[in-house]
Amino acid sequence: NIKYIGFVDETILPKYMRVSDVFVLPSKDLEGLGIVLLESMALNVPVVVSNKSGGAEEFIRFIDEKLIFDFKNINYSLNETIKYACSIKRDYSQIVKQYDRIKMTKNIYEELIK
């Protein structure tokens, strides 16, 4: 079941995200990675993205391409993708820690000075 709750102030948004079964990024056109995806993962909420979401799709493909649903077949594909995401045990918070901005900055710096 989906509940539409309307606007939520960002100070309490993590509370809502933590109780979610899954975060869905239903983009129908290209966009960047989007911090909301990383925020959901940091709270250990499973994420699924559309195959039209651009940067988010590329990022999730490195984790598990089964977390990407086909936008053209959204009714069936999204349902199956959500079921899959909720059925696997994965620590998303550990995955997103690899993308900490301090670690990333250090990695880029080390690559540049080689």
Rosetta blueprint (number, residue, H / E / L):
1 N L
2 I L
3 K L
4 Y L
5 I L
6 G L
7 F L
8 V L
9 D L
10 E L
11 T L
12 I L
13 L H
14 P H
15 K H
16 Y H
17 M H
18 R H
19 V L
20 S L
21 D L
22 V L
23 F E
24 V E
25 L E
26 P L
27 S L
28 K L
29 D L
30 L L
31 E L
32 G L
33 L L
34 G L
35 I H
36 V H
37 L H
38 L H
39 E H
40 S H
41 M H
42 A H
43 L L
44 N L
45 V L
46 P L
47 V E
48 V E
49 V E
50 S E
51 N L
52 K L
53 S L
54 G L
55 G H
56 A H
57 E H
58 E H
59 F H
60 I H
61 R H
62 F H
63 I H
64 D L
65 E H
66 K H
67 L H
68 I E
69 F E
70 D L
71 F H
72 K H
73 N H
74 I H
75 N H
76 Y H
77 S H
78 L H
79 N H
80 E H
81 T H
82 I H
83 K H
84 Y H
85 A H
86 C H
87 S H
88 I L
89 K L
90 R L
91 D L
92 Y H
93 S H
94 Q H
95 I H
96 V H
97 K H
98 Q L
99 Y L
100 D L
101 R H
102 I H
103 K H
104 M H
105 T H
106 K H
107 N H
108 I H
109 Y H
110 E H
111 E H
112 L H
113 I L
114 K L
